[in-house]
């Protein structure tokens, strides 16, 4: 359904108009003066096939004995349509008197209105004076699948004087058929649905509404709908372009996207060429599984935490025990046991061991409720390690968070500027375009921040080797594994496989390999061989990651806030529910 526009009304716009006409604006009647009136107000509206609307207004002003220079006419050009600013373009053709002589016209286009000051400051007029205004309007016709519609306030509601006689004539587009246009009208004060007129259908298809007298602040609105094809609709691209141009807040998104791209190009793009993977059968440069995970995807995640635990057990710092659940439908019980008193060398592994056991010799998985609080410290240690070793230009997490924080500040600042500019220019803010552009910009900043960690040339070369290791684990070809000079390759690469998200594939590759479970894993629930161990271990990884990496659930609630809705009549018709209109006065 086509939406009809709502005129922008606000004290700021009124103030701008008052300032514009403070010197040469409407004058109050002096003592003894009789207020002037409009003796006749006739409007002709002629839409063309290309969507241009030709308007002619014949205004007969009766100043009586009052001395005036002329009249002014204010035509609104900015409206609220579906919560967006919508602008029409008015182009004056000329203003003449009853004899065709041109008047002097001073035009102003600031604020809400296109204002015409008609007459000369050096000429005084009294009595009856006729003003014939002709102008064209672009973008006043709205379109949908059912055709086109023109909602036009032929006589506006901002005239502060009475009108003795009024009428409106609507002419169909040239070449259109007899049923190509349907016209209706409404009269009265703003928002009224009065029908105080006499309608005449002329032979050429034009429709005339003889209204009669109008009181101050009363007007006439006509609504003309057209069958599809009668008026050429603009392309979807043209309509989208107009919507963006009218609502400049939408430019915030491409601006932010450009800033994000330039920031990534200068600060987030990896240095050097990637090249082909280099096949590896062990962790390159002796990296820990968590460090390998960060080299691969630039972040510490739950897989890296699990991989570090398995690696600590494999290297003799932990022993993992699995026992059957005490009750049906419960997860198996996992217990971590300290082995010896030695401490691992890497900081993040020391933090991991402390978070798991603390001062205890053994702790069950379900007792580690506060483990998630240590995840950030463990991750920071991993990030510092890869940055210190020269694989990243800066701490990857700091690069992400720093860009995200700066981007959020930039977007919110631009949104505030856009909203303030709308209020300053139009007297109100349009929340929908500002809000939509802000959301899109914040999403762009967020996703760009994920790419801001920058690998150095050294890190780029290491990434090639990590990709080669990933390829070995992904293919897991047994002949290739048997040829490799590592009898314990399964245990050695298991933590790396977990960190790279390939634990199940790696375990499946050893399904037929006969071997005893590793010494660091005890299964009191039964089962033997790498097949059972690997299958159960990969099954329990999800349980581990959920228990260790996620904070305990807390109940919470959300609140809603009030808001405001902008105008715009949907369906039906009323006096004042269209483009055009406005009013005027004398000066």
Secondary structure, DSSP 4 states (H G I P E B T S, - for coil): -PEEPEE---HHHHHHHHHHTTTTS--PPPTTPPPPEEEEEEEEEEE-TTS-EEEEEEEEEE-TT--BSEEEEEEE-EEEETTEEEE-EEEEEEEE-TTSPBPPEEEE--TTEEEEEEE-TT--B-SEEEEEEEEEEES-EEEETTEEEEEEEEE-SEE-S-EEEEEEEEEPPTT--TTSEEEEEEEESTT--B---EEEE-TTS-EEEEEEEE-TT-EEEEEEEE-TTSSPPPPHHHHHHHHHHH-GGGHHHHHHHHHHHHHIIIIISPSS--------SS-GGG--HHHHHHHHHSS--HHHHHHHHHHHHHTTSEEEEEE--SSTTSPPEEEEEE-SS---SSHHHHHHHHHHHTT-SEEEGGG-TTTHHHHHHHHHHHHHHHHHTTSBSS-HHHHHHHHHHHHHHHHHHHHHHHHHHHHHHHSS--HHHHHHHHHHHHHHHHHHHTT---B-HHHHHHHHHHHHHHHHHHH--HHHHHHSS-TTHHHHHHHHHHHTT-HHHHHHHTTT---PPPTTEEETT---HHHHHHHHHHHHHHHHHHHHHSPPP---------------EESS--TT-SEE--EEEE-
